[in-house]
Amino acid sequence: MRLVNVKSSALLALPLLSLLSACVSFQVGGDIQKGRMELLYGDPKVALAHFERAAALQPDYRLNYSIFPEGVWTYVGRANLAAGMLPEAQNALERARSRDEDSLAKLYLGVVLTRQGNRDRGIKEMEAGLRGLYEWYDWVQFYHIEGQFWDPGKPLRKYIQTMLTGLNNRESNLNDMVQNITMLGRDIEIEIDRARDHRDWYGMRRFHGDERRP
């Protein structure tokens, strides 16, 4: 009888654990979205608070509504950078870089390193990030079902190629390059939402029998 009670308790605990996990995921997703909006349009320190809370709850979080590979520690690093806290930004971005192939982590780590005076490694990281982003866009275009929604007309890839050329030119103004890279990151962040909206809109049209492309 005691064994049965133990098993029954374990079975009863499973739905509770699933509910708690769902609540945590919902809270993390909410913090990420609020943080993204603050990072793009508001106060980076408010964004940082949201991102740090999300990282504490789910340190392995990556965008779960988009195919774009960006993790929570990249967001923490970007918010620290925007708030002018370079050592904290470097720590978060180094952590993001070590976890997975997050090209934005490399890109922003290069920005941080450059601003701290480590020009050589900064350029190396920025170049790795730019190349990774370019390759990701090409991969999505040719091999993923959502490819049509990402960088149509290739303006971002053209911009990336221009910046790669600039990095290889030692006479380029590195401060201007850092500013351009920061703007590229912002444009990519905006496209994450734009691509999702186009995907959902296209899916809705197909559901209603209209399969013309958006």
N, C-alpha and C positions, 0 to 999 in steps of 0.2 A: 504493500500500500504506500509506503514511504517513497519507493522508487517511482511509482505512478505519479505521486504528487510533485516530485521533482521534475519529471518530464512534462507534466501539465503546466507547471510554472514556467518552464523554458519555452513552451509553445505559446503561452500567453504573452511572454516578453517579446516575441518576434514582431508582432504588429506594433508594439510600443516603440521598439528600436527603429522600425521602418518609419514611423511617424516622426520620431525625433530627427532622423536623418533627413527626411523631407523638409522639416522645419528649418534645419540648419542650411540646407541647400537653398531654400527660398530666401532666407535672411542674407546669405552670402551673395546671391544673385541680385538682390535689392541693393545691397551696399555697393556692389560693383557698378550697377547702373547709375546710382546716385553719384558715385565718385567720378564716373566718366563724364557726366554732365557738368559737374563742378570743374573738372580738369579742363574741359573744352570751353566752357562759357562762364565759369564762376571763380571761386576761391580755391587755389591749389591746396591750402591748408585744410579746408573742409573736405576736399577730395581725399587727402592723405588720411584723415580720420576714418573715412569709409573704407578705404583700401586696407588700412592696417587692421581694422576690425574683421574684414573678410579674410585676410591672411591668417589671423589668429584662429579663426574658426575652421578654415579649410586651406591650409598652406599649399596644397597641390592643385588649387582651382585653376582651370583654364576656361575661356569663354565657351559656354555650353549651348549657345544659340547661334553660333557662327562657326564656319570652318576655319576662320583665321586663327592661327596659333599664337595666342597671347595669354600669358599667365598673370596671376595676381601679383607676383613680386616685380614684374615689369611695371605694372601700374603703381605699385608702391614707390619704385625708383623714379618713375616719371613725375609723380607728384612731389617727391622730395626735391628733384631737380627744379621743377617749376617754382617751388617755394624757396629756392636758393640754398638748400641744405645738401651740399655736394658730397661730403663723406657718407651721409646716410643714403644718398642716392646711389653711390658706388656700391655700398654693401648690399643693398637690395638688388641692384642690377647684376652684380657678380653672382648672387644667389640664383637669380632667374636664369642667367647664362649657363650655370652649371647643371640646371635641372633638365632642360630640354632644348630643342632647336627653335628658340624664340628669337627671330632675327631682329625684332624691335629692341629686345634686351641688349643685343650686341651694338645696335645703332646708337642707342641712348647711353650705353656704357662708354662708347667712343666719345660722345659729346662731353660727358662728365670728366673723363680722363683728360681730354684736350683743355677743358676749362681749368683743370687743376695743374696744367703745365706738362703733362705727360703726352707730348705731341706724337711721338712715334707709335706708342701703343694705341693712342686715341685714333689715329688715322687707320691703323690696322683693324681695329674693332669696327669703326664706321664703314670701312670697305667691306668687311665680312657681313655686316648687317645689310648693306645695300645690295650686295650680290645675292644674299639669301632671300631678300624680299623679291628681287627681280626673278629669281628662279622659282619662287613660290607662285608668283603670278602666272608665269609661263606654265607651270605644272597644272594649276587650276584651270587655265584656259583650255588645255589640250586633254586633260585626263579626268576632270571632275564634272559631274552633272550640273553643278552650279557655275561653271566657268563663264557662261554668258553674262553673269551679273557682276563680274569683277573686272575693273579697269577696262571697260569697253572703249575701243579706240586707242588704248595704251598710253594715255597721257601721263599716268604715274610712272610707267616703265621708261618713258622718254625722259622724264624728270630725273629718275634714278640714274639713267645712263649719263645724263649731263653732269650729275654730281660725282659720279665715279670718275669721269674725265677730269673734273676739277680737283679731286683728291690726288690724282696722279701728277698734277701740275704743281710743282713746289712754289710757283709764284702766285698761286691762288690765295686770296684772303681767307684764312682759316676761320676767322670770326664770322664772315659772311656765310661760309660753308656750314658752320654750326647752326646759324639761324635758319638756313634753308632746310637742313635736315630736321630741325625741330618742326618746321612748317609741314614737311613731308609726313612726319609722324601724326600730326594733327589731321592732315588730309586722309591718311589711311584710316584713322580712327573714325572719321565721319563716313568713310566708305563702308565700314563694317555695318553700320546701320542702313545705309543706302542699299547695299547688296541684299541685306536681309529683307528690307521692304519690297524690293523688286522681286525677290524670290517668292515671298508670300503672295504678292499681287498676281504674279504669273500663275502660281499654284491655284489661286482662287478662280482665275479666268478659265483654267483648264477644267476645274471642278464643274464650272457652269457651262462647259462645252465650247468655250472660245479659246482655241489654242494658238491664236496669233501671238507673236512675241511682243513683249512690252516695248 
